Structure formats: structure tokens, C-alpha cells
């Protein structure tokens, strides 16, 4: 086997192997970046969802407080109307 034959074998079979290894490393780096970006995106989504949940809980509590006060006022009004009706009869 001559040196030329050996260089042809390495050139014909070594280059595709080297290219494949290079591409595998590039794809691996790309996949790692993709996964880390996806994790960051999920974290941002979870933060935003928790902020929305807090805001909704606060609004629900404000609505409960408002309607509780409103119902108390209505009950006082009804009580005074009943008292006036009893006085009138």
C-alpha cells in the first residue's frame, strides 16, 4: 500500500467522518442553546402567570369586600323601610 493510496483512503473516508463529527457538535450546541432559551421562556411565563393570579385574587377580594358592604347597606335600608312600615301601621 503506497502513501498515495493511504491518503486517498483517509481523504475519502476521513473527511465525511470529520464533517459528521463537526456537524454533531454544532447541532449539540444548538440544542443546548434551544433548551436553555426554552427554560428561560417557561420561567418568564410562570412569573407572568403568578402576577396575573395575584392580580385576579386581589380583584376578587375587592369585589367580595365591595359586595359585602353593598349588601350590608341594602339590609340597613330594608330594616329602616320595615321600621317605617311598622310605624305607619
N, C-alpha and C positions, 0 to 999 in steps of 0.2 A: 504494500500500500504506500503510495507516494504522498508527499506533502500536499500536492495539489488535490489529490483525491480526498485527503483528510480535511482540507479547508473547504472543499465543496460540500462534504457531509455536514460539517459544522455550520456552514452558511445556509444550507438547505433546511436543516432541522433545528439548528440552534436559534436562528432568527425568529421563527414562529414561536418557539418556546419562550424566548426572551420577551417578545412582544406580548404574548399571553400573560406572562408574569407582570409586566408593566401595566397592562390593562386591568388585571385583577387588583393590583394595588390602588390604581386610580378609582376603580369602582368601589373598593372598600372605603377609601377616604370620602368619596361622595356619599356613600350610605351612612357613614358615621356623622357627617355634617347634616344629612337629612334627618336622622334620628334625633340629634341634639336640637335642631330647629323645631322639629315636631314637639319635643318635650317642652321647649320654651313656649310654643304656641298653646299647648294644653294648660300650662301654668297660667298664662295670661287669661285664657278663657275661664279657668276656675276662679281667678281673682275677680274678674268682672261679674261672674255669676254670683259670687258671695256678696259683692257690693249691691247687686240688684236684689238679692234676697233680703239683705239688711234694710234696704230702702222700702221694699214691699212690706216687711214686718213693721217698720215704723209707721208707714201709711195705714196699715190695718189697725195698729194700736190707736193712732189718731182718730180713725173713723169710729172705732169702738168707744173711745172717750167722748167724741162728739155726740154720737147717737145715745150714749148713756145719759149725758147731760140733757139732750133734747127730750128724751123720754121722761126724765125727771121733771122738766119744765111742763110737759104736757100733763103729767099726773097732777102737778100742783094746780094747773089751770082747771083740770076736771074736778079736782077737790073743791076749788073755790066756786065753780059753777054749781056743784051739788049743794054746797053750803047755801048759796043764794036761792036755789030752788027750794030747799027746806025752809028757809026764812020766808019765802014768798007764800008757801002753802000753809 
